[in-house]
């Protein structure tokens, strides 16, 4: 399950990079970046909660 979250976050970051340098889509770029950061943070919180139990 951990790999899935990292894969989703990586896809968001790659999509953000592609849209910045290739397509310049404006607002969608920032939405992708925010989603990638949120998914990484959620994964980090879930992993630390499992280790502290």
N, CA and C atoms as an extended XYZ file, in Angstrom:
159
Properties=species:S:1:pos:R:3:atomname:S:1:resname:S:1:resid:I:1 pbc="F F F"
N         0.821       -1.191        0.000 N   UNK     1
C         0.000        0.000        0.000 CA  UNK     1
C         0.868        1.260        0.000 C   UNK     1
N         2.016        1.223        0.674 N   UNK     2
C         2.911        2.380        0.711 CA  UNK     2
C         3.415        2.734       -0.673 C   UNK     2
N         3.721        1.726       -1.462 N   UNK     3
C         4.238        1.952       -2.806 CA  UNK     3
C         3.195        2.653       -3.662 C   UNK     3
N         1.935        2.332       -3.446 N   UNK     4
C         0.856        2.948       -4.220 CA  UNK     4
C         0.805        4.455       -3.985 C   UNK     4
N         0.912        4.882       -2.738 N   UNK     5
C         0.875        6.311       -2.444 CA  UNK     5
C         2.068        7.038       -3.050 C   UNK     5
N         3.248        6.425       -2.960 N   UNK     6
C         4.420        7.051       -3.550 CA  UNK     6
C         4.315        7.103       -5.073 C   UNK     6
N         3.720        6.080       -5.675 N   UNK     7
C         3.535        6.076       -7.128 CA  UNK     7
C         2.563        7.178       -7.549 C   UNK     7
N         1.479        7.346       -6.797 N   UNK     8
C         0.512        8.408       -7.106 CA  UNK     8
C         1.167        9.776       -6.949 C   UNK     8
N         1.922        9.962       -5.878 N   UNK     9
C         2.606       11.245       -5.663 CA  UNK     9
C         3.611       11.508       -6.778 C   UNK     9
N         4.331       10.473       -7.188 N   UNK    10
C         5.301       10.634       -8.275 CA  UNK    10
C         4.608       11.000       -9.577 C   UNK    10
N         3.448       10.394       -9.852 N   UNK    11
C         2.710       10.730      -11.071 CA  UNK    11
C         2.246       12.181      -11.041 C   UNK    11
N         1.791       12.667       -9.878 N   UNK    12
C         1.377       14.060       -9.767 CA  UNK    12
C         2.552       15.005      -10.000 C   UNK    12
N         3.695       14.678       -9.431 N   UNK    13
C         4.868       15.532       -9.597 CA  UNK    13
C         5.326       15.528      -11.056 C   UNK    13
N         5.348       14.364      -11.678 N   UNK    14
C         5.736       14.278      -13.089 CA  UNK    14
C         4.757       15.054      -13.960 C   UNK    14
N         3.470       14.936      -13.675 N   UNK    15
C         2.469       15.691      -14.419 CA  UNK    15
C         2.643       17.181      -14.242 C   UNK    15
N         2.998       17.587      -13.014 N   UNK    16
C         3.234       18.998      -12.742 CA  UNK    16
C         4.439       19.506      -13.525 C   UNK    16
N         5.517       18.743      -13.509 N   UNK    17
C         6.724       19.148      -14.231 CA  UNK    17
C         6.463       19.236      -15.733 C   UNK    17
N         5.767       18.231      -16.267 N   UNK    18
C         5.454       18.252      -17.695 CA  UNK    18
C         4.587       19.443      -18.065 C   UNK    18
N         3.608       19.723      -17.245 N   UNK    19
C         2.710       20.831      -17.580 CA  UNK    19
C         3.410       22.178      -17.443 C   UNK    19
N         4.358       22.284      -16.517 N   UNK    20
C         5.095       23.536      -16.378 CA  UNK    20
C         5.973       23.776      -17.604 C   UNK    20
N         6.712       22.761      -17.999 N   UNK    21
C         7.704       22.963      -19.046 CA  UNK    21
C         7.171       22.741      -20.459 C   UNK    21
N         6.110       21.979      -20.599 N   UNK    22
C         5.624       21.684      -21.949 CA  UNK    22
C         4.334       22.396      -22.298 C   UNK    22
N         3.391       22.432      -21.379 N   UNK    23
C         2.052       22.900      -21.724 CA  UNK    23
C         1.689       24.246      -21.105 C   UNK    23
N         2.305       24.613      -19.988 N   UNK    24
C         2.008       25.866      -19.288 CA  UNK    24
C         0.501       26.045      -19.090 C   UNK    24
N        -0.094       25.155      -18.311 N   UNK    25
C        -1.544       25.134      -18.133 CA  UNK    25
C        -2.053       26.053      -17.027 C   UNK    25
N        -1.209       26.801      -16.418 N   UNK    26
C        -1.668       27.773      -15.424 CA  UNK    26
C        -2.112       27.151      -14.122 C   UNK    26
N        -3.411       27.253      -13.807 N   UNK    27
C        -3.947       26.807      -12.528 CA  UNK    27
C        -3.850       25.315      -12.289 C   UNK    27
N        -3.926       24.528      -13.341 N   UNK    28
C        -3.863       23.066      -13.193 CA  UNK    28
C        -2.500       22.643      -12.657 C   UNK    28
N        -1.474       23.373      -13.019 N   UNK    29
C        -0.127       23.081      -12.545 CA  UNK    29
C        -0.080       23.157      -11.025 C   UNK    29
N        -0.657       24.176      -10.476 N   UNK    30
C        -0.611       24.364       -9.028 CA  UNK    30
C        -1.497       23.345       -8.308 C   UNK    30
N        -2.597       22.970       -8.910 N   UNK    31
C        -3.462       21.936       -8.319 CA  UNK    31
C        -2.716       20.612       -8.259 C   UNK    31
N        -2.009       20.255       -9.327 N   UNK    32
C        -1.236       19.013       -9.324 CA  UNK    32
C        -0.144       19.040       -8.268 C   UNK    32
N         0.510       20.170       -8.128 N   UNK    33
C         1.562       20.285       -7.118 CA  UNK    33
C         0.998       20.143       -5.711 C   UNK    33
N        -0.107       20.785       -5.447 N   UNK    34
C        -0.737       20.696       -4.127 CA  UNK    34
C        -1.186       19.265       -3.839 C   UNK    34
N        -1.768       18.589       -4.817 N   UNK    35
C        -2.192       17.199       -4.618 CA  UNK    35
C        -1.001       16.286       -4.347 C   UNK    35
N         0.093       16.506       -5.043 N   UNK    36
C         1.284       15.693       -4.811 CA  UNK    36
C         1.823       15.901       -3.404 C   UNK    36
N         1.868       17.137       -2.969 N   UNK    37
C         2.379       17.430       -1.622 CA  UNK    37
C         1.456       16.853       -0.557 C   UNK    37
N         0.146       16.977       -0.764 N   UNK    38
C        -0.814       16.427        0.202 CA  UNK    38
C        -0.680       14.913        0.299 C   UNK    38
N        -0.557       14.228       -0.843 N   UNK    39
C        -0.456       12.772       -0.789 CA  UNK    39
C         0.852       12.323       -0.141 C   UNK    39
N         1.931       13.053       -0.356 N   UNK    40
C         3.192       12.712        0.306 CA  UNK    40
C         3.075       12.925        1.807 C   UNK    40
N         2.483       14.043        2.223 N   UNK    41
C         2.323       14.308        3.648 CA  UNK    41
C         1.416       13.289        4.326 C   UNK    41
N         0.323       12.916        3.659 N   UNK    42
C        -0.566       11.895        4.232 CA  UNK    42
C         0.165       10.572        4.403 C   UNK    42
N         0.964       10.219        3.433 N   UNK    43
C         1.712        8.966        3.527 CA  UNK    43
C         2.709        9.027        4.677 C   UNK    43
N         3.369       10.139        4.836 N   UNK    44
C         4.335       10.272        5.927 CA  UNK    44
C         3.644       10.190        7.280 C   UNK    44
N         2.477       10.804        7.416 N   UNK    45
C         1.736       10.760        8.676 CA  UNK    45
C         1.283        9.343        8.976 C   UNK    45
N         0.774        8.656        7.976 N   UNK    46
C         0.303        7.277        8.185 CA  UNK    46
C         1.446        6.354        8.545 C   UNK    46
N         2.607        6.555        7.955 N   UNK    47
C         3.738        5.674        8.261 CA  UNK    47
C         4.254        5.924        9.675 C   UNK    47
N         4.306        7.183       10.080 N   UNK    48
C         4.793        7.472       11.435 CA  UNK    48
C         3.808        6.994       12.492 C   UNK    48
N         2.500        7.038       12.196 N   UNK    49
C         1.505        6.539       13.152 CA  UNK    49
C         1.637        5.027       13.331 C   UNK    49
N         1.951        4.312       12.278 N   UNK    50
C         2.099        2.859       12.386 CA  UNK    50
C         3.333        2.497       13.205 C   UNK    50
N         4.393        3.279       13.084 N   UNK    51
C         5.633        2.978       13.807 CA  UNK    51
C         5.524        3.320       15.296 C   UNK    51
N         4.653        4.250       15.639 N   UNK    52
C         4.532        4.647       17.040 CA  UNK    52
C         3.566        3.769       17.831 C   UNK    52
N         2.830        2.927       17.185 N   UNK    53
C         1.847        2.083       17.900 CA  UNK    53
C         2.501        0.925       18.571 C   UNK    53
